[in-house]
Structure formats: structure tokens, C-alpha cells
Amino acid sequence: MSKGERFPMLGSLNPSFEAISACHLLARSRGEPDPIYEAVKNCDILSEAAQVFFPR
């Protein structure tokens, strides 16, 4: 078994970050509210998780 077969996230994590970054860039370039930040504001679970990484 190769390393990639045991750890499928190793190959899929970077594209995930790229997609999130593209979403931020699109919202900013259009002058629209960022849907990711809006989701964090409106969802208690996401808000609590974000505070773990980005304490106020």
C-alpha cells in the first residue's frame, strides 16, 4: 500500500484551500459579502471552531 492510499487527505487538502481562496477573491473582486465569513457569523458551530484558531 502506498502512502497516498493510506492518507487520502494529503492529495486533496491543497485544492481545498485553493477553492476557499478563490471564493474569497471572487467575493472581494465583486465587492460582495464573503459567503464563507457570513457562514461563520451565522453558524454557532463554525464560529466556535474559528475562535479556536483565531481567538479574539
mmCIF entry with sequence, helices, sheets and N, C-alpha, C, O atoms, coordinates in Angstrom:
data_MODEL
# 
_entry.id   MODEL 
# 
_entity.id                         1 
_entity.type                       polymer 
_entity.pdbx_number_of_molecules   1 
# 
_entity_poly.entity_id                      1 
_entity_poly.type                           'polypeptide(L)' 
_entity_poly.nstd_linkage                   no 
_entity_poly.nstd_monomer                   no 
_entity_poly.pdbx_seq_one_letter_code       MSKGERFPMLGSLNPSFEAISACHLLARSRGEPDPIYEAVKNCDILSEAAQVFFPR 
_entity_poly.pdbx_seq_one_letter_code_can   MSKGERFPMLGSLNPSFEAISACHLLARSRGEPDPIYEAVKNCDILSEAAQVFFPR 
_entity_poly.pdbx_strand_id                 A 
# 
loop_
_entity_poly_seq.entity_id 
_entity_poly_seq.num 
_entity_poly_seq.mon_id 
_entity_poly_seq.hetero 
1 1  MET n 
1 2  SER n 
1 3  LYS n 
1 4  GLY n 
1 5  GLU n 
1 6  ARG n 
1 7  PHE n 
1 8  PRO n 
1 9  MET n 
1 10 LEU n 
1 11 GLY n 
1 12 SER n 
1 13 LEU n 
1 14 ASN n 
1 15 PRO n 
1 16 SER n 
1 17 PHE n 
1 18 GLU n 
1 19 ALA n 
1 20 ILE n 
1 21 SER n 
1 22 ALA n 
1 23 CYS n 
1 24 HIS n 
1 25 LEU n 
1 26 LEU n 
1 27 ALA n 
1 28 ARG n 
1 29 SER n 
1 30 ARG n 
1 31 GLY n 
1 32 GLU n 
1 33 PRO n 
1 34 ASP n 
1 35 PRO n 
1 36 ILE n 
1 37 TYR n 
1 38 GLU n 
1 39 ALA n 
1 40 VAL n 
1 41 LYS n 
1 42 ASN n 
1 43 CYS n 
1 44 ASP n 
1 45 ILE n 
1 46 LEU n 
1 47 SER n 
1 48 GLU n 
1 49 ALA n 
1 50 ALA n 
1 51 GLN n 
1 52 VAL n 
1 53 PHE n 
1 54 PHE n 
1 55 PRO n 
1 56 ARG n 
# 
_struct_asym.id          A 
_struct_asym.entity_id   1 
# 
loop_
_struct_conf.conf_type_id 
_struct_conf.id 
_struct_conf.pdbx_PDB_helix_id 
_struct_conf.beg_label_comp_id 
_struct_conf.beg_label_asym_id 
_struct_conf.beg_label_seq_id 
_struct_conf.pdbx_beg_PDB_ins_code 
_struct_conf.end_label_comp_id 
_struct_conf.end_label_asym_id 
_struct_conf.end_label_seq_id 
_struct_conf.pdbx_end_PDB_ins_code 
_struct_conf.beg_auth_comp_id 
_struct_conf.beg_auth_asym_id 
_struct_conf.beg_auth_seq_id 
_struct_conf.end_auth_comp_id 
_struct_conf.end_auth_asym_id 
_struct_conf.end_auth_seq_id 
_struct_conf.pdbx_PDB_helix_class 
_struct_conf.details 
_struct_conf.pdbx_PDB_helix_length 
HELX_P HELX_P1 AA1 LYS A 3  ? ARG A 6  ? LYS A 3  ARG A 6  1 ? 4  
HELX_P HELX_P2 AA2 MET A 9  ? ARG A 30 ? MET A 9  ARG A 30 1 ? 22 
HELX_P HELX_P3 AA3 PRO A 35 ? ASN A 42 ? PRO A 35 ASN A 42 1 ? 8  
HELX_P HELX_P4 AA4 ASP A 44 ? PHE A 53 ? ASP A 44 PHE A 53 1 ? 10 
# 
_struct_conf_type.id          HELX_P 
_struct_conf_type.criteria    ? 
_struct_conf_type.reference   ? 
# 
loop_
_atom_site.group_PDB 
_atom_site.id 
_atom_site.type_symbol 
_atom_site.label_atom_id 
_atom_site.label_alt_id 
_atom_site.label_comp_id 
_atom_site.label_asym_id 
_atom_site.label_entity_id 
_atom_site.label_seq_id 
_atom_site.pdbx_PDB_ins_code 
_atom_site.Cartn_x 
_atom_site.Cartn_y 
_atom_site.Cartn_z 
_atom_site.occupancy 
_atom_site.B_iso_or_equiv 
_atom_site.pdbx_formal_charge 
_atom_site.auth_seq_id 
_atom_site.auth_comp_id 
_atom_site.auth_asym_id 
_atom_site.auth_atom_id 
_atom_site.pdbx_PDB_model_num 
ATOM 1   N N  . MET A 1 1  ? 0.856   -1.183 0.000  1.00 0.00 ? 1  MET A N  1 
ATOM 2   C CA . MET A 1 1  ? 0.000   0.000  0.000  1.00 0.00 ? 1  MET A CA 1 
ATOM 3   C C  . MET A 1 1  ? 0.900   1.243  0.000  1.00 0.00 ? 1  MET A C  1 
ATOM 4   O O  . MET A 1 1  ? 1.825   1.349  0.805  1.00 0.00 ? 1  MET A O  1 
ATOM 5   N N  . SER A 1 2  ? 0.621   2.165  -0.897 1.00 0.00 ? 2  SER A N  1 
ATOM 6   C CA . SER A 1 2  ? 1.433   3.380  -0.951 1.00 0.00 ? 2  SER A CA 1 
ATOM 7   C C  . SER A 1 2  ? 0.943   4.401  0.076  1.00 0.00 ? 2  SER A C  1 
ATOM 8   O O  . SER A 1 2  ? -0.171  4.302  0.591  1.00 0.00 ? 2  SER A O  1 
ATOM 9   N N  . LYS A 1 3  ? 1.784   5.366  0.355  1.00 0.00 ? 3  LYS A N  1 
ATOM 10  C CA . LYS A 1 3  ? 1.457   6.390  1.359  1.00 0.00 ? 3  LYS A CA 1 
ATOM 11  C C  . LYS A 1 3  ? 0.185   7.153  0.989  1.00 0.00 ? 3  LYS A C  1 
ATOM 12  O O  . LYS A 1 3  ? -0.627  7.457  1.863  1.00 0.00 ? 3  LYS A O  1 
ATOM 13  N N  . GLY A 1 4  ? 0.004   7.465  -0.295 1.00 0.00 ? 4  GLY A N  1 
ATOM 14  C CA . GLY A 1 4  ? -1.182  8.192  -0.738 1.00 0.00 ? 4  GLY A CA 1 
ATOM 15  C C  . GLY A 1 4  ? -2.477  7.433  -0.513 1.00 0.00 ? 4  GLY A C  1 
ATOM 16  O O  . GLY A 1 4  ? -3.527  8.042  -0.310 1.00 0.00 ? 4  GLY A O  1 
ATOM 17  N N  . GLU A 1 5  ? -2.412  6.100  -0.548 1.00 0.00 ? 5  GLU A N  1 
ATOM 18  C CA . GLU A 1 5  ? -3.617  5.306  -0.340 1.00 0.00 ? 5  GLU A CA 1 
ATOM 19  C C  . GLU A 1 5  ? -4.050  5.312  1.131  1.00 0.00 ? 5  GLU A C  1 
ATOM 20  O O  . GLU A 1 5  ? -5.237  5.181  1.429  1.00 0.00 ? 5  GLU A O  1 
ATOM 21  N N  . ARG A 1 6  ? -3.110  5.460  2.031  1.00 0.00 ? 6  ARG A N  1 
ATOM 22  C CA . ARG A 1 6  ? -3.449  5.471  3.451  1.00 0.00 ? 6  ARG A CA 1 
ATOM 23  C C  . ARG A 1 6  ? -3.881  6.855  3.918  1.00 0.00 ? 6  ARG A C  1 
ATOM 24  O O  . ARG A 1 6  ? -4.634  6.983  4.883  1.00 0.00 ? 6  ARG A O  1 
ATOM 25  N N  . PHE A 1 7  ? -3.406  7.888  3.234  1.00 0.00 ? 7  PHE A N  1 
ATOM 26  C CA . PHE A 1 7  ? -3.689  9.259  3.643  1.00 0.00 ? 7  PHE A CA 1 
ATOM 27  C C  . PHE A 1 7  ? -4.300  10.046 2.481  1.00 0.00 ? 7  PHE A C  1 
ATOM 28  O O  . PHE A 1 7  ? -3.612  10.859 1.864  1.00 0.00 ? 7  PHE A O  1 
ATOM 29  N N  . PRO A 1 8  ? -5.582  9.817  2.172  1.00 0.00 ? 8  PRO A N  1 
ATOM 30  C CA . PRO A 1 8  ? -6.175  10.486 1.011  1.00 0.00 ? 8  PRO A CA 1 
ATOM 31  C C  . PRO A 1 8  ? -6.217  12.009 1.138  1.00 0.00 ? 8  PRO A C  1 
ATOM 32  O O  . PRO A 1 8  ? -6.280  12.703 0.123  1.00 0.00 ? 8  PRO A O  1 
ATOM 33  N N  . MET A 1 9  ? -6.184  12.544 2.361  1.00 0.00 ? 9  MET A N  1 
ATOM 34  C CA . MET A 1 9  ? -6.238  13.996 2.529  1.00 0.00 ? 9  MET A CA 1 
ATOM 35  C C  . MET A 1 9  ? -4.977  14.692 2.033  1.00 0.00 ? 9  MET A C  1 
ATOM 36  O O  . MET A 1 9  ? -5.027  15.873 1.690  1.00 0.00 ? 9  MET A O  1 
ATOM 37  N N  . LEU A 1 10 ? -3.843  13.986 1.987  1.00 0.00 ? 10 LEU A N  1 
ATOM 38  C CA . LEU A 1 10 ? -2.612  14.617 1.542  1.00 0.00 ? 10 LEU A CA 1 
ATOM 39  C C  . LEU A 1 10 ? -2.759  15.169 0.137  1.00 0.00 ? 10 LEU A C  1 
ATOM 40  O O  . LEU A 1 10 ? -2.189  16.214 -0.176 1.00 0.00 ? 10 LEU A O  1 
ATOM 41  N N  . GLY A 1 11 ? -3.499  14.499 -0.702 1.00 0.00 ? 11 GLY A N  1 
ATOM 42  C CA . GLY A 1 11 ? -3.678  14.961 -2.067 1.00 0.00 ? 11 GLY A CA 1 
ATOM 43  C C  . GLY A 1 11 ? -4.821  15.930 -2.243 1.00 0.00 ? 11 GLY A C  1 
ATOM 44  O O  . GLY A 1 11 ? -4.844  16.681 -3.218 1.00 0.00 ? 11 GLY A O  1 
ATOM 45  N N  . SER A 1 12 ? -5.769  15.936 -1.327 1.00 0.00 ? 12 SER A N  1 
ATOM 46  C CA . SER A 1 12 ? -6.958  16.759 -1.525 1.00 0.00 ? 12 SER A CA 1 
ATOM 47  C C  . SER A 1 12 ? -6.974  18.029 -0.684 1.00 0.00 ? 12 SER A C  1 
ATOM 48  O O  . SER A 1 12 ? -7.859  18.865 -0.872 1.00 0.00 ? 12 SER A O  1 
ATOM 49  N N  . LEU A 1 13 ? -6.045  18.202 0.220  1.00 0.00 ? 13 LEU A N  1 
ATOM 50  C CA . LEU A 1 13 ? -6.071  19.358 1.104  1.00 0.00 ? 13 LEU A CA 1 
ATOM 51  C C  . LEU A 1 13 ? -5.708  20.642 0.371  1.00 0.00 ? 13 LEU A C  1 
ATOM 52  O O  . LEU A 1 13 ? -6.401  21.646 0.533  1.00 0.00 ? 13 LEU A O  1 
ATOM 53  N N  . ASN A 1 14 ? -4.652  20.644 -0.424 1.00 0.00 ? 14 ASN A N  1 
ATOM 54  C CA . ASN A 1 14 ? -4.250  21.859 -1.131 1.00 0.00 ? 14 ASN A CA 1 
ATOM 55  C C  . ASN A 1 14 ? -5.330  22.361 -2.087 1.00 0.00 ? 14 ASN A C  1 
ATOM 56  O O  . ASN A 1 14 ? -5.611  23.559 -2.088 1.00 0.00 ? 14 ASN A O  1 
ATOM 57  N N  . PRO A 1 15 ? -5.952  21.499 -2.905 1.00 0.00 ? 15 PRO A N  1 
ATOM 58  C CA . PRO A 1 15 ? -7.034  22.003 -3.758 1.00 0.00 ? 15 PRO A CA 1 
ATOM 59  C C  . PRO A 1 15 ? -8.199  22.582 -2.953 1.00 0.00 ? 15 PRO A C  1 
ATOM 60  O O  . PRO A 1 15 ? -8.874  23.501 -3.416 1.00 0.00 ? 15 PRO A O  1 
ATOM 61  N N  . SER A 1 16 ? -8.432  22.060 -1.774 1.00 0.00 ? 16 SER A N  1 
ATOM 62  C CA . SER A 1 16 ? -9.495  22.602 -0.927 1.00 0.00 ? 16 SER A CA 1 
ATOM 63  C C  . SER A 1 16 ? -9.182  24.030 -0.516 1.00 0.00 ? 16 SER A C  1 
ATOM 64  O O  . SER A 1 16 ? -10.047 24.904 -0.568 1.00 0.00 ? 16 SER A O  1 
ATOM 65  N N  . PHE A 1 17 ? -7.925  24.263 -0.103 1.00 0.00 ? 17 PHE A N  1 
ATOM 66  C CA . PHE A 1 17 ? -7.511  25.614 0.266  1.00 0.00 ? 17 PHE A CA 1 
ATOM 67  C C  . PHE A 1 17 ? -7.566  26.556 -0.934 1.00 0.00 ? 17 PHE A C  1 
ATOM 68  O O  . PHE A 1 17 ? -7.922  27.726 -0.792 1.00 0.00 ? 17 PHE A O  1 
ATOM 69  N N  . GLU A 1 18 ? -7.217  26.051 -2.103 1.00 0.00 ? 18 GLU A N  1 
ATOM 70  C CA . GLU A 1 18 ? -7.273  26.882 -3.312 1.00 0.00 ? 18 GLU A CA 1 
ATOM 71  C C  . GLU A 1 18 ? -8.708  27.281 -3.632 1.00 0.00 ? 18 GLU A C  1 
ATOM 72  O O  . GLU A 1 18 ? -8.956  28.413 -4.048 1.00 0.00 ? 18 GLU A O  1 
ATOM 73  N N  . ALA A 1 19 ? -9.647  26.372 -3.445 1.00 0.00 ? 19 ALA A N  1 
ATOM 74  C CA . ALA A 1 19 ? -11.053 26.679 -3.706 1.00 0.00 ? 19 ALA A CA 1 
ATOM 75  C C  . ALA A 1 19 ? -11.578 27.722 -2.718 1.00 0.00 ? 19 ALA A C  1 
ATOM 76  O O  . ALA A 1 19 ? -12.320 28.626 -3.103 1.00 0.00 ? 19 ALA A O  1 
ATOM 77  N N  . ILE A 1 20 ? -11.197 27.597 -1.459 1.00 0.00 ? 20 ILE A N  1 
ATOM 78  C CA . ILE A 1 20 ? -11.614 28.579 -0.458 1.00 0.00 ? 20 ILE A CA 1 
ATOM 79  C C  . ILE A 1 20 ? -11.029 29.952 -0.790 1.00 0.00 ? 20 ILE A C  1 
ATOM 80  O O  . ILE A 1 20 ? -11.721 30.966 -0.703 1.00 0.00 ? 20 ILE A O  1 
ATOM 81  N N  . SER A 1 21 ? -9.761  29.975 -1.169 1.00 0.00 ? 21 SER A N  1 
ATOM 82  C CA . SER A 1 21 ? -9.113  31.241 -1.530 1.00 0.00 ? 21 SER A CA 1 
ATOM 83  C C  . SER A 1 21 ? -9.781  31.870 -2.747 1.00 0.00 ? 21 SER A C  1 
ATOM 84  O O  . SER A 1 21 ? -9.960  33.086 -2.800 1.00 0.00 ? 21 SER A O  1 
ATOM 85  N N  . ALA A 1 22 ? -10.145 31.052 -3.713 1.00 0.00 ? 22 ALA A N  1 
ATOM 86  C CA . ALA A 1 22 ? -10.813 31.570 -4.907 1.00 0.00 ? 22 ALA A CA 1 
ATOM 87  C C  . ALA A 1 22 ? -12.170 32.175 -4.551 1.00 0.00 ? 22 ALA A C  1 
ATOM 88  O O  . ALA A 1 22 ? -12.574 33.181 -5.134 1.00 0.00 ? 22 ALA A O  1 
ATOM 89  N N  . CYS A 1 23 ? -12.866 31.573 -3.605 1.00 0.00 ? 23 CYS A N  1 
ATOM 90  C CA . CYS A 1 23 ? -14.156 32.103 -3.158 1.00 0.00 ? 23 CYS A CA 1 
ATOM 91  C C  . CYS A 1 23 ? -13.969 33.468 -2.506 1.00 0.00 ? 23 CYS A C  1 
ATOM 92  O O  . CYS A 1 23 ? -14.731 34.396 -2.775 1.00 0.00 ? 23 CYS A O  1 
ATOM 93  N N  . HIS A 1 24 ? -12.953 33.594 -1.647 1.00 0.00 ? 24 HIS A N  1 
ATOM 94  C CA . HIS A 1 24 ? -12.654 34.886 -1.012 1.00 0.00 ? 24 HIS A CA 1 
ATOM 95  C C  . HIS A 1 24 ? -12.321 35.942 -2.074 1.00 0.00 ? 24 HIS A C  1 
ATOM 96  O O  . HIS A 1 24 ? -12.825 37.064 -2.016 1.00 0.00 ? 24 HIS A O  1 
ATOM 97  N N  . LEU A 1 25 ? -11.481 35.582 -3.031 1.00 0.00 ? 25 LEU A N  1 
ATOM 98  C CA . LEU A 1 25 ? -11.063 36.518 -4.077 1.00 0.00 ? 25 LEU A CA 1 
ATOM 99  C C  . LEU A 1 25 ? -12.247 36.951 -4.938 1.00 0.00 ? 25 LEU A C  1 
ATOM 100 O O  . LEU A 1 25 ? -12.374 38.133 -5.260 1.00 0.00 ? 25 LEU A O  1 
ATOM 101 N N  . LEU A 1 26 ? -13.101 36.026 -5.310 1.00 0.00 ? 26 LEU A N  1 
ATOM 102 C CA . LEU A 1 26 ? -14.260 36.362 -6.136 1.00 0.00 ? 26 LEU A CA 1 
ATOM 103 C C  . LEU A 1 26 ? -15.184 37.342 -5.419 1.00 0.00 ? 26 LEU A C  1 
ATOM 104 O O  . LEU A 1 26 ? -15.630 38.326 -6.009 1.00 0.00 ? 26 LEU A O  1 
ATOM 105 N N  . ALA A 1 27 ? -15.470 37.074 -4.152 1.00 0.00 ? 27 ALA A N  1 
ATOM 106 C CA . ALA A 1 27 ? -16.343 37.970 -3.386 1.00 0.00 ? 27 ALA A CA 1 
ATOM 107 C C  . ALA A 1 27 ? -15.718 39.356 -3.274 1.00 0.00 ? 27 ALA A C  1 
ATOM 108 O O  . ALA A 1 27 ? -16.401 40.366 -3.443 1.00 0.00 ? 27 ALA A O  1 
ATOM 109 N N  . ARG A 1 28 ? -14.414 39.402 -2.989 1.00 0.00 ? 28 ARG A N  1 
ATOM 110 C CA . ARG A 1 28 ? -13.738 40.694 -2.835 1.00 0.00 ? 28 ARG A CA 1 
ATOM 111 C C  . ARG A 1 28 ? -13.722 41.461 -4.159 1.00 0.00 ? 28 ARG A C  1 
ATOM 112 O O  . ARG A 1 28 ? -13.962 42.668 -4.177 1.00 0.00 ? 28 ARG A O  1 
ATOM 113 N N  . SER A 1 29 ? -13.441 40.771 -5.260 1.00 0.00 ? 29 SER A N  1 
ATOM 114 C CA . SER A 1 29 ? -13.359 41.460 -6.553 1.00 0.00 ? 29 SER A CA 1 
ATOM 115 C C  . SER A 1 29 ? -14.717 41.972 -7.022 1.00 0.00 ? 29 SER A C  1 
ATOM 116 O O  . SER A 1 29 ? -14.792 42.954 -7.760 1.00 0.00 ? 29 SER A O  1 
ATOM 117 N N  . ARG A 1 30 ? -15.794 41.305 -6.593 1.00 0.00 ? 30 ARG A N  1 
ATOM 118 C CA . ARG A 1 30 ? -17.142 41.752 -6.961 1.00 0.00 ? 30 ARG A CA 1 
ATOM 119 C C  . ARG A 1 30 ? -17.701 42.769 -5.975 1.00 0.00 ? 30 ARG A C  1 
ATOM 120 O O  . ARG A 1 30 ? -18.754 43.358 -6.221 1.00 0.00 ? 30 ARG A O  1 
ATOM 121 N N  . GLY A 1 31 ? -17.006 42.978 -4.863 1.00 0.00 ? 31 GLY A N  1 
ATOM 122 C CA . GLY A 1 31 ? -17.500 43.894 -3.839 1.00 0.00 ? 31 GLY A CA 1 
ATOM 123 C C  . GLY A 1 31 ? -18.698 43.344 -3.096 1.00 0.00 ? 31 GLY A C  1 
ATOM 124 O O  . GLY A 1 31 ? -19.526 44.103 -2.593 1.00 0.00 ? 31 GLY A O  1 
ATOM 125 N N  . GLU A 1 32 ? -18.792 42.028 -3.025 1.00 0.00 ? 32 GLU A N  1 
ATOM 126 C CA . GLU A 1 32 ? -19.911 41.367 -2.353 1.00 0.00 ? 32 GLU A CA 1 
ATOM 127 C C  . GLU A 1 32 ? -19.462 40.828 -0.994 1.00 0.00 ? 32 GLU A C  1 
ATOM 128 O O  . GLU A 1 32 ? -18.266 40.648 -0.763 1.00 0.00 ? 32 GLU A O  1 
ATOM 129 N N  . PRO A 1 33 ? -20.415 40.571 -0.095 1.00 0.00 ? 33 PRO A N  1 
ATOM 130 C CA . PRO A 1 33 ? -20.064 39.946 1.176  1.00 0.00 ? 33 PRO A CA 1 
ATOM 131 C C  . PRO A 1 33 ? -19.462 38.556 0.935  1.00 0.00 ? 33 PRO A C  1 
ATOM 132 O O  . PRO A 1 33 ? -19.901 37.828 0.044  1.00 0.00 ? 33 PRO A O  1 
ATOM 133 N N  . ASP A 1 34 ? -18.482 38.207 1.715  1.00 0.00 ? 34 ASP A N  1 
ATOM 134 C CA . ASP A 1 34 ? -17.823 36.910 1.575  1.00 0.00 ? 34 ASP A CA 1 
ATOM 135 C C  . ASP A 1 34 ? -18.728 35.831 2.168  1.00 0.00 ? 34 ASP A C  1 
ATOM 136 O O  . ASP A 1 34 ? -19.034 35.884 3.359  1.00 0.00 ? 34 ASP A O  1 
ATOM 137 N N  . PRO A 1 35 ? -19.166 34.849 1.367  1.00 0.00 ? 35 PRO A N  1 
ATOM 138 C CA . PRO A 1 35 ? -20.092 33.833 1.885  1.00 0.00 ? 35 PRO A CA 1 
ATOM 139 C C  . PRO A 1 35 ? -19.485 32.949 2.963  1.00 0.00 ? 35 PRO A C  1 
ATOM 140 O O  . PRO A 1 35 ? -20.206 32.422 3.810  1.00 0.00 ? 35 PRO A O  1 
ATOM 141 N N  . ILE A 1 36 ? -18.176 32.782 2.941  1.00 0.00 ? 36 ILE A N  1 
ATOM 142 C CA . ILE A 1 36 ? -17.533 31.967 3.974  1.00 0.00 ? 36 ILE A CA 1 
ATOM 143 C C  . ILE A 1 36 ? -17.580 32.693 5.311  1.00 0.00 ? 36 ILE A C  1 
ATOM 144 O O  . ILE A 1 36 ? -17.916 32.094 6.333  1.00 0.00 ? 36 ILE A O  1 
ATOM 145 N N  . TYR A 1 37 ? -17.246 33.977 5.309  1.00 0.00 ? 37 TYR A N  1 
ATOM 146 C CA . TYR A 1 37 ? -17.299 34.748 6.550  1.00 0.00 ? 37 TYR A CA 1 
ATOM 147 C C  . TYR A 1 37 ? -18.735 34.872 7.039  1.00 0.00 ? 37 TYR A C  1 
ATOM 148 O O  . TYR A 1 37 ? -18.982 34.841 8.245  1.00 0.00 ? 37 TYR A O  1 
ATOM 149 N N  . GLU A 1 38 ? -19.672 35.011 6.133  1.00 0.00 ? 38 GLU A N  1 
ATOM 150 C CA . GLU A 1 38 ? -21.083 35.088 6.525  1.00 0.00 ? 38 GLU A CA 1 
ATOM 151 C C  . GLU A 1 38 ? -21.527 33.789 7.184  1.00 0.00 ? 38 GLU A C  1 
ATOM 152 O O  . GLU A 1 38 ? -22.265 33.813 8.169  1.00 0.00 ? 38 GLU A O  1 
ATOM 153 N N  . ALA A 1 39 ? -21.083 32.659 6.648  1.00 0.00 ? 39 ALA A N  1 
ATOM 154 C CA . ALA A 1 39 ? -21.446 31.364 7.234  1.00 0.00 ? 39 ALA A CA 1 
ATOM 155 C C  . ALA A 1 39 ? -20.887 31.235 8.647  1.00 0.00 ? 39 ALA A C  1 
ATOM 156 O O  . ALA A 1 39 ? -21.561 30.721 9.540  1.00 0.00 ? 39 ALA A O  1 
ATOM 157 N N  . VAL A 1 40 ? -19.651 31.702 8.851  1.00 0.00 ? 40 VAL A N  1 
ATOM 158 C CA . VAL A 1 40 ? -19.046 31.646 10.185 1.00 0.00 ? 40 VAL A CA 1 
ATOM 159 C C  . VAL A 1 40 ? -19.827 32.523 11.162 1.00 0.00 ? 40 VAL A C  1 
ATOM 160 O O  . VAL A 1 40 ? -20.031 32.148 12.317 1.00 0.00 ? 40 VAL A O  1 
ATOM 161 N N  . LYS A 1 41 ? -20.258 33.689 10.693 1.00 0.00 ? 41 LYS A N  1 
ATOM 162 C CA . LYS A 1 41 ? -21.019 34.589 11.562 1.00 0.00 ? 41 LYS A CA 1 
ATOM 163 C C  . LYS A 1 41 ? -22.372 34.007 11.944 1.00 0.00 ? 41 LYS A C  1 
ATOM 164 O O  . LYS A 1 41 ? -22.849 34.222 13.058 1.00 0.00 ? 41 LYS A O  1 
ATOM 165 N N  . ASN A 1 42 ? -22.996 33.269 11.025 1.00 0.00 ? 42 ASN A N  1 
ATOM 166 C CA . ASN A 1 42 ? -24.366 32.799 11.218 1.00 0.00 ? 42 ASN A CA 1 
ATOM 167 C C  . ASN A 1 42 ? -24.494 31.386 11.770 1.00 0.00 ? 42 ASN A C  1 
ATOM 168 O O  . ASN A 1 42 ? -25.605 30.937 12.051 1.00 0.00 ? 42 ASN A O  1 
ATOM 169 N N  . CYS A 1 43 ? -23.380 30.676 11.929 1.00 0.00 ? 43 CYS A N  1 
ATOM 170 C CA . CYS A 1 43 ? -23.428 29.294 12.403 1.00 0.00 ? 43 CYS A CA 1 
ATOM 171 C C  . CYS A 1 43 ? -22.596 29.189 13.680 1.00 0.00 ? 43 CYS A C  1 
ATOM 172 O O  . CYS A 1 43 ? -21.384 29.404 13.658 1.00 0.00 ? 43 CYS A O  1 
ATOM 173 N N  . ASP A 1 44 ? -23.244 28.864 14.774 1.00 0.00 ? 44 ASP A N  1 
ATOM 174 C CA . ASP A 1 44 ? -22.558 28.803 16.065 1.00 0.00 ? 44 ASP A CA 1 
ATOM 175 C C  . ASP A 1 44 ? -21.397 27.810 16.065 1.00 0.00 ? 44 ASP A C  1 
ATOM 176 O O  . ASP A 1 44 ? -20.337 28.097 16.621 1.00 0.00 ? 44 ASP A O  1 
ATOM 177 N N  . ILE A 1 45 ? -21.588 26.656 15.450 1.00 0.00 ? 45 ILE A N  1 
ATOM 178 C CA . ILE A 1 45 ? -20.534 25.638 15.444 1.00 0.00 ? 45 ILE A CA 1 
ATOM 179 C C  . ILE A 1 45 ? -19.308 26.139 14.679 1.00 0.00 ? 45 ILE A C  1 
ATOM 180 O O  . ILE A 1 45 ? -18.180 25.981 15.145 1.00 0.00 ? 45 ILE A O  1 
ATOM 181 N N  . LEU A 1 46 ? -19.522 26.738 13.512 1.00 0.00 ? 46 LEU A N  1 
ATOM 182 C CA . LEU A 1 46 ? -18.401 27.278 12.744 1.00 0.00 ? 46 LEU A CA 1 
ATOM 183 C C  . LEU A 1 46 ? -17.737 28.434 13.476 1.00 0.00 ? 46 LEU A C  1 
ATOM 184 O O  . LEU A 1 46 ? -16.514 28.574 13.449 1.00 0.00 ? 46 LEU A O  1 
ATOM 185 N N  . SER A 1 47 ? -18.535 29.252 14.121 1.00 0.00 ? 47 SER A N  1 
ATOM 186 C CA . SER A 1 47 ? -17.998 30.384 14.866 1.00 0.00 ? 47 SER A CA 1 
ATOM 187 C C  . SER A 1 47 ? -17.103 29.914 16.009 1.00 0.00 ? 47 SER A C  1 
ATOM 188 O O  . SER A 1 47 ? -16.020 30.460 16.219 1.00 0.00 ? 47 SER A O  1 
ATOM 189 N N  . GLU A 1 48 ? -17.551 28.911 16.740 1.00 0.00 ? 48 GLU A N  1 
ATOM 190 C CA . GLU A 1 48 ? -16.743 28.369 17.840 1.00 0.00 ? 48 GLU A CA 1 
ATOM 191 C C  . GLU A 1 48 ? -15.452 27.745 17.319 1.00 0.00 ? 48 GLU A C  1 
ATOM 192 O O  . GLU A 1 48 ? -14.395 27.903 17.929 1.00 0.00 ? 48 GLU A O  1 
ATOM 193 N N  . ALA A 1 49 ? -15.534 27.040 16.198 1.00 0.00 ? 49 ALA A N  1 
ATOM 194 C CA . ALA A 1 49 ? -14.339 26.423 15.618 1.00 0.00 ? 49 ALA A CA 1 
ATOM 195 C C  . ALA A 1 49 ? -13.348 27.489 15.163 1.00 0.00 ? 49 ALA A C  1 
ATOM 196 O O  . ALA A 1 49 ? -12.144 27.335 15.367 1.00 0.00 ? 49 ALA A O  1 
ATOM 197 N N  . ALA A 1 50 ? -13.829 28.557 14.557 1.00 0.00 ? 50 ALA A N  1 
ATOM 198 C CA . ALA A 1 50 ? -12.946 29.622 14.099 1.00 0.00 ? 50 ALA A CA 1 
ATOM 199 C C  . ALA A 1 50 ? -12.256 30.302 15.270 1.00 0.00 ? 50 ALA A C  1 
ATOM 200 O O  . ALA A 1 50 ? -11.101 30.712 15.152 1.00 0.00 ? 50 ALA A O  1 
ATOM 201 N N  . GLN A 1 51 ? -12.942 30.426 16.394 1.00 0.00 ? 51 GLN A N  1 
ATOM 202 C CA . GLN A 1 51 ? -12.352 31.076 17.561 1.00 0.00 ? 51 GLN A CA 1 
ATOM 203 C C  . GLN A 1 51 ? -11.205 30.259 18.150 1.00 0.00 ? 51 GLN A C  1 
ATOM 204 O O  . GLN A 1 51 ? -10.322 30.812 18.805 1.00 0.00 ? 51 GLN A O  1 
ATOM 205 N N  . VAL A 1 52 ? -11.212 28.949 17.922 1.00 0.00 ? 52 VAL A N  1 
ATOM 206 C CA . VAL A 1 52 ? -10.110 28.104 18.385 1.00 0.00 ? 52 VAL A CA 1 
ATOM 207 C C  . VAL A 1 52 ? -8.819  28.510 17.658 1.00 0.00 ? 52 VAL A C  1 
ATOM 208 O O  . VAL A 1 52 ? -7.753  28.593 18.267 1.00 0.00 ? 52 VAL A O  1 
ATOM 209 N N  . PHE A 1 53 ? -8.934  28.759 16.357 1.00 0.00 ? 53 PHE A N  1 
ATOM 210 C CA . PHE A 1 53 ? -7.764  29.107 15.545 1.00 0.00 ? 53 PHE A CA 1 
ATOM 211 C C  . PHE A 1 53 ? -7.472  30.591 15.526 1.00 0.00 ? 53 PHE A C  1 
ATOM 212 O O  . PHE A 1 53 ? -6.319  30.997 15.379 1.00 0.00 ? 53 PHE A O  1 
ATOM 213 N N  . PHE A 1 54 ? -8.501  31.402 15.673 1.00 0.00 ? 54 PHE A N  1 
ATOM 214 C CA . PHE A 1 54 ? -8.351  32.853 15.602 1.00 0.00 ? 54 PHE A CA 1 
ATOM 215 C C  . PHE A 1 54 ? -9.030  33.496 16.808 1.00 0.00 ? 54 PHE A C  1 
ATOM 216 O O  . PHE A 1 54 ? -10.091 34.105 16.669 1.00 0.00 ? 54 PHE A O  1 
ATOM 217 N N  . PRO A 1 55 ? -8.426  33.366 17.990 1.00 0.00 ? 55 PRO A N  1 
ATOM 218 C CA . PRO A 1 55 ? -9.068  33.951 19.188 1.00 0.00 ? 55 PRO A CA 1 
ATOM 219 C C  . PRO A 1 55 ? -9.142  35.466 19.098 1.00 0.00 ? 55 PRO A C  1 
ATOM 220 O O  . PRO A 1 55 ? -8.291  36.108 18.483 1.00 0.00 ? 55 PRO A O  1 
ATOM 221 N N  . ARG A 1 56 ? -10.149 36.015 19.707 1.00 0.00 ? 56 ARG A N  1 
ATOM 222 C CA . ARG A 1 56 ? -10.350 37.462 19.674 1.00 0.00 ? 56 ARG A CA 1 
ATOM 223 C C  . ARG A 1 56 ? -9.477  38.161 20.671 1.00 0.00 ? 56 ARG A C  1 
ATOM 224 O O  . ARG A 1 56 ? -9.520  39.387 20.776 1.00 0.00 ? 56 ARG A O  1 
# 
